[in-house]
Amino acid sequence: MRTTTRLGVATAALAATAIALTGCAAGSSSGTTTSTASAKAATGPAVDLSSVCPAKVVVQTDWNPEGEHGHLYEMLGPDPTINASDKSVTGDLYANGKSTGVKLEIRAGGPAIGYSKVSSQMYQDKSITLGYVSTDEAVQFSGKLPTTAVFAENDQSPFVIMYDPSTYKDVDSIKDLGKALEKNGGVVRYFNGASYMSYLESAGILPKSVLDGSYDGTPAKFVAAGGKDAQQGFATAEPYIYQNQVAAWGKKVDYKLVSSTGWNPYPETMSVRSGDLSKLSPCLKELVPVMQQADVDYLQSPGATNDLITKLVQQYNNGWTYDSKVGAFAASQMVKLGIAKDTDGYIGSMDDQRMQDFLKKAEPIFSGAGDVKSGLEPSELYTNEFLDKSIGLGK
């Protein structure tokens, strides 16, 4: 998802150029150890993964460290080692305040992997155990790069179309916003080539006349438009950033979730190469509940993990900016908006009918623009078999 729709949060005003200029600036910082807050007090039994999982579980993310990835960084034990050159962090994989007997390596995506798709990265580098693959990406590359989701840490995507509420006061939906923009001569600015925008246009939700694929990840054009234009963003970041950290704007923005339009892929699901599912099943049976609990723990108390995320961003030093205040906002929004929530009474499950509905929408969008498997079935995209039905937010 991030590689096609989010090349930078709005506050990173220099991100597009800074990545090119400073991509290797942190190369000499390889292998440093960071002192983190002590591991959370044990709240459950020890979990031993050493006999069923790889000695090092490697996870490939799709972007720089951020609050939406908090469940991963929550699993790192004390004093993980940061490799600023490789944009990765490695430490003991913890569960219930204790080591599981294996290591966890979390790799940044986006600029760290040349903006390539995570599914592609997973097939190029077989040392990767799991990767962030959103349902749209899984469908698009299901032919040659098939992946299977095993845990959906977020039920809804935080992806939004944002706008100035003082300019567009009576907007109840993205379709309403499209009509108002067309009447006012405004546009929706987005990263060119985004699949969700192809859907919004083809479904008649946004008229072609308001589409502008010139978004570059910075706030400059939105600010310069003075409220006339709308822009893509994330409910977990931009509303806080634009009000508190973009001095040239400094006020509220409103937004509508793209998922409300019917384009509703599961975002950044923890996925494996489909061919490795059987081999990894003994590991996943024990590991997935650990990931579920880490997700719950992060959302209930994100502070220490957000501090680690901030430290990683600073040491990776690739033009991306993020801090613990944005991380706190992200965690709060994920719960408040139901982005992360219990489904079927527990966290992380995926729904077959929703997969089927999305597949019907996505296949024509990706026709000729990917490698969709002929006759693809929803059951090939995910499994709930490893989830522990007793672990949830209780909401």
C-alpha positions in Angstrom: 0.0 0.0 0.0 2.6 2.6 1.0 4.8 2.3 -2.0 2.0 3.4 -4.3 0.1 5.8 -2.1 2.3 7.2 0.5 5.8 8.3 -0.2 5.9 10.6 2.8 3.8 12.1 5.5 2.9 15.8 4.8 5.2 17.2 7.4 8.2 15.8 5.5 8.4 18.9 3.3 11.8 18.0 2.0 11.3 14.2 1.8 11.3 13.9 -1.9 14.7 15.5 -2.3 16.1 14.6 1.1 15.9 10.9 0.4 18.1 11.3 -2.7 20.6 13.6 -0.9 20.9 11.8 2.4 20.1 8.2 1.6 23.6 7.1 2.6 24.2 9.7 5.3 23.7 7.2 8.2 25.9 4.5 6.7 28.6 4.7 9.3 26.1 4.1 12.1 25.7 0.4 11.4 25.2 -2.0 14.3 24.6 0.4 17.2 22.7 -0.7 20.2 19.9 1.4 21.6 18.9 1.4 25.2 15.2 1.1 25.5 12.7 1.0 28.3 12.8 -2.3 30.1 10.5 -5.0 28.7 6.9 -5.0 30.0 6.3 -6.9 33.1 5.4 -10.5 32.4 1.6 -10.9 32.1 1.4 -14.5 30.9 3.3 -17.7 30.4 6.6 -18.0 28.6 6.4 -18.7 24.9 9.1 -20.8 23.3 9.5 -20.4 19.6 12.9 -21.8 19.3 11.8 -25.3 18.2 9.3 -24.2 15.6 10.4 -20.9 14.2 13.5 -19.7 12.3 16.3 -18.6 14.7 15.6 -15.1 13.4 12.1 -14.1 12.3 12.6 -11.4 9.6 9.7 -9.0 8.8 9.7 -6.7 5.8 7.6 -3.6 6.3 6.3 -1.3 3.5 7.5 2.0 4.9 9.6 3.8 7.5 8.9 3.1 11.2 5.6 4.6 12.3 2.8 4.1 14.7 0.8 1.8 12.4 3.7 -0.6 12.7 3.7 -0.4 16.5 2.6 -4.0 17.0 5.9 -5.2 15.4 8.2 -2.9 17.4 6.3 -3.9 20.5 7.7 -7.4 20.2 11.3 -6.3 20.4 13.0 -7.0 23.7 15.3 -4.6 25.6 18.3 -3.0 23.9 17.8 -4.0 20.2 20.6 -3.4 17.7 19.9 -0.7 15.1 21.6 -1.0 11.7 21.2 2.5 10.3 22.9 1.5 7.0 20.4 -1.3 6.3 17.5 0.5 7.9 16.7 -2.4 10.2 16.5 -3.2 13.9 17.1 -6.6 15.5 16.5 -7.9 19.0 15.1 -10.7 21.1 11.5 -11.5 20.1 9.6 -11.0 23.4 6.2 -12.3 24.5 4.6 -11.7 27.9 7.7 -9.9 29.1 10.0 -12.8 28.3 12.3 -13.9 25.4 10.8 -16.5 23.1 14.2 -17.9 22.3 14.4 -16.4 18.8 15.4 -13.0 17.3 13.2 -10.5 15.5 14.5 -8.4 12.6 12.3 -5.6 11.4 13.3 -4.0 8.1 12.1 -0.7 6.9 10.4 -0.4 3.5 9.7 2.4 1.1 13.0 4.2 0.3 15.0 1.5 2.1 14.0 -1.0 -0.6 13.9 1.4 -3.5 10.1 1.7 -3.2 9.6 -1.8 -4.5 6.6 -3.9 -3.6 6.9 -5.9 -0.4 5.7 -9.0 -2.2 8.5 -8.6 -4.8 11.0 -8.1 -2.0 9.8 -11.3 -0.3 10.4 -13.4 -3.4 13.8 -11.8 -4.1 15.0 -12.4 -0.5 13.9 -15.7 0.9 15.3 -14.9 4.3 12.2 -12.8 4.8 9.7 -14.7 7.0 6.7 -12.3 6.8 6.0 -9.1 5.0 3.4 -6.3 5.0 1.1 -7.0 2.0 -2.2 -5.2 1.7 -5.0 -7.1 0.0 -4.9 -4.9 -3.2 -1.2 -5.8 -3.6 -1.9 -9.5 -2.9 -4.6 -9.5 -5.7 -2.5 -7.5 -8.1 0.5 -9.9 -8.0 -1.3 -13.1 -7.1 -0.1 -14.8 -10.3 3.7 -14.7 -9.9 4.1 -13.4 -6.4 1.4 -15.1 -4.4 1.1 -14.3 -0.7 -1.2 -15.4 2.1 -2.2 -13.1 4.9 -2.1 -14.7 8.4 -2.9 -11.7 10.6 -4.6 -8.4 9.9 -3.4 -6.1 12.7 -5.7 -3.3 11.3 -9.2 -4.0 10.1 -9.5 -0.8 8.1 -7.1 1.3 6.2 -6.3 4.7 7.7 -6.1 6.1 4.1 -8.2 9.2 3.6 -9.1 12.1 1.4 -8.5 15.3 3.5 -9.9 18.8 3.0 -10.5 22.1 4.7 -13.7 22.0 6.7 -14.1 25.7 6.6 -14.3 25.6 2.8 -16.3 22.4 2.4 -18.7 22.5 5.3 -21.5 20.2 4.1 -19.6 17.1 3.0 -20.8 13.7 4.2 -18.9 11.5 1.8 -16.1 11.5 -0.7 -18.7 11.6 -3.4 -20.1 14.8 -1.9 -16.6 16.2 -1.7 -16.0 15.4 -5.4 -19.1 17.4 -6.4 -18.2 20.3 -4.2 -14.6 20.4 -5.6 -15.9 20.3 -9.1 -18.2 23.2 -8.4 -15.5 25.2 -6.7 -12.7 24.5 -9.2 -10.7 22.4 -6.7 -8.9 19.1 -7.2 -7.9 16.0 -5.2 -4.2 15.7 -5.2 -2.8 12.2 -5.0 0.2 10.1 -6.0 -0.2 9.3 -9.7 -0.9 5.6 -10.4 -2.8 4.9 -7.2 -5.2 2.0 -7.6 -7.8 3.3 -5.3 -8.1 6.5 -7.4 -8.8 4.3 -10.5 -11.6 2.7 -8.6 -13.0 6.1 -7.3 -13.1 7.4 -10.9 -14.5 4.2 -12.5 -17.2 3.9 -9.8 -18.3 7.4 -10.4 -17.4 8.6 -6.9 -15.0 11.3 -8.1 -15.2 13.0 -11.4 -12.2 12.9 -13.7 -12.1 16.7 -13.7 -11.0 16.9 -10.1 -8.2 14.4 -10.2 -4.7 15.6 -9.9 -1.9 13.1 -9.7 0.8 15.6 -8.8 1.0 15.0 -5.1 4.7 14.8 -4.0 4.3 14.1 -0.3 4.7 17.7 0.8 2.2 20.1 2.2 3.2 23.0 -0.1 0.4 22.7 -2.8 -2.3 22.1 -0.2 -1.3 25.1 1.8 -0.9 27.3 -1.3 -4.4 26.4 -2.4 -5.8 28.0 0.8 -8.4 25.3 1.3 -9.6 25.0 -2.3 -8.1 21.6 -2.9 -8.3 18.2 -1.2 -5.4 15.7 -0.8 -4.7 12.1 0.0 -3.5 11.4 3.6 -3.8 9.2 6.6 -6.2 9.6 9.4 -3.4 8.5 11.7 -1.0 11.3 10.8 -2.0 14.3 8.7 -4.9 15.7 10.9 -2.4 16.0 13.8 0.6 17.1 11.7 -1.2 19.8 9.7 -2.7 21.3 12.8 0.3 21.1 15.0 3.5 20.8 12.9 2.8 22.5 9.5 3.1 26.1 10.6 1.9 27.5 7.3 -1.5 25.7 7.8 -1.9 25.4 11.6 -5.5 24.5 11.8 -7.8 21.5 11.5 -8.4 19.4 8.5 -11.3 17.1 8.0 -11.2 13.8 6.1 -13.2 10.8 4.9 -11.9 7.3 4.9 -11.4 5.8 1.4 -12.6 2.5 2.9 -16.1 4.1 3.2 -16.4 4.1 -0.6 -16.2 0.3 -1.0 -12.5 0.2 -1.8 -11.7 -1.7 1.4 -8.6 -3.9 1.3 -7.1 -5.2 4.5 -4.0 -2.9 5.0 -0.5 -4.2 5.6 -1.5 -7.7 6.6 1.2 -9.9 8.0 1.7 -12.3 5.1 3.9 -15.2 4.0 4.8 -16.5 0.6 1.9 -18.8 -0.2 4.3 -21.7 -1.0 5.8 -21.5 2.4 2.6 -21.5 4.4 2.6 -25.2 5.1 6.3 -25.2 6.1 5.8 -22.2 8.4 2.5 -23.5 9.9 4.1 -24.8 13.2 5.8 -21.5 13.7 2.7 -19.4 12.8 0.6 -21.4 15.2 2.7 -20.1 18.0 3.8 -16.7 16.6 0.5 -15.3 15.4 -1.0 -15.2 18.9 2.2 -13.4 20.0 1.6 -10.8 17.3 -2.0 -10.4 18.3 -1.1 -9.8 21.9 1.6 -7.3 20.9 -1.0 -5.4 18.9 -3.3 -5.2 21.9 -0.4 -4.2 24.2 0.8 -1.4 21.8 -2.7 0.1 21.4 -3.3 0.1 25.1 0.1 1.5 26.0 2.1 2.9 23.0 4.5 5.2 24.8 7.7 3.2 25.1 7.3 1.7 21.6 6.7 5.1 20.0 9.9 6.4 21.6 11.7 3.5 20.0 10.1 4.2 16.6 11.2 7.9 17.0 14.7 6.8 17.7 14.8 4.5 14.7 13.6 7.3 12.4 16.3 9.6 13.7 19.0 7.0 13.2 17.8 5.9 9.8 18.0 9.6 8.7 16.6 9.2 5.2 14.5 12.4 5.1 11.4 10.9 6.8 10.3 12.7 9.9 8.2 11.3 12.7 8.0 11.7 16.5 6.3 10.2 19.5 3.5 12.8 19.5 2.4 11.7 16.0 2.8 8.1 17.2 0.5 8.7 20.2 -2.0 10.3 17.8 -1.8 7.3 15.5 -2.5 4.8 18.3 -5.4 6.8 19.5 -6.9 7.2 16.1 -6.6 3.5 15.3 -8.8 2.7 18.2 -11.1 5.7 18.0 -11.9 5.2 14.3 -12.1 1.4 14.4 -9.1 1.1 12.2 -7.8 -1.5 14.7 -10.7 -3.4 16.4 -11.9 -6.8 17.3 -13.7 -8.7 14.6 -15.6 -11.9 15.4 -14.7 -11.1 19.0 -10.9 -11.1 18.6 -8.3 -9.1 16.8 -6.7 -9.9 13.5 -9.4 -11.9 11.6 -10.3 -11.5 7.9 -13.8 -12.0 6.4 -14.4 -14.2 3.3 -17.3 -12.1 2.0 -15.4 -8.9 2.3 -12.5 -10.5 0.4 -14.9 -11.7 -2.3 -16.4 -8.3 -2.6 -13.0 -6.6 -2.9 -11.8 -9.1 -5.4 -14.7 -8.3 -7.7 -13.8 -4.6 -7.5 -10.0 -5.1 -7.8 -9.7 -7.5 -10.7 -10.9 -5.1 -13.4 -8.8 -2.3 -11.9 -5.7 -4.4 -12.1 -6.5 -5.9 -15.6 -3.3 -5.2 -17.6 -1.6 -3.5 -14.7 -0.4 -6.5 -12.7 -0.4 -10.3 -12.7 -3.8 -11.4 -11.3 -4.1 -15.1 -11.1 -6.9 -16.5 -13.3 -9.7 -17.9 -11.2 -8.3 -16.4 -8.0 -10.4 -17.3 -4.9 -10.7 -15.3 -1.7 -9.4 -18.3 0.3 -6.1 -18.1 -1.5 -5.5 -14.6 -0.1 -5.7 -15.3 3.6 -6.2 -17.7 6.5 -7.5 -17.2 10.0 -6.3 -20.6 11.2 -3.5 -19.4 13.4 -5.5 -16.7 15.3 -6.2 -17.0 19.0 -9.9 -16.2 19.5 -9.2 -15.2 23.2 -7.0 -12.2 22.3 -8.6 -8.9 21.6 -9.1 -5.3 22.6 -12.4 -6.1 24.3 -14.2 -3.4 22.2 
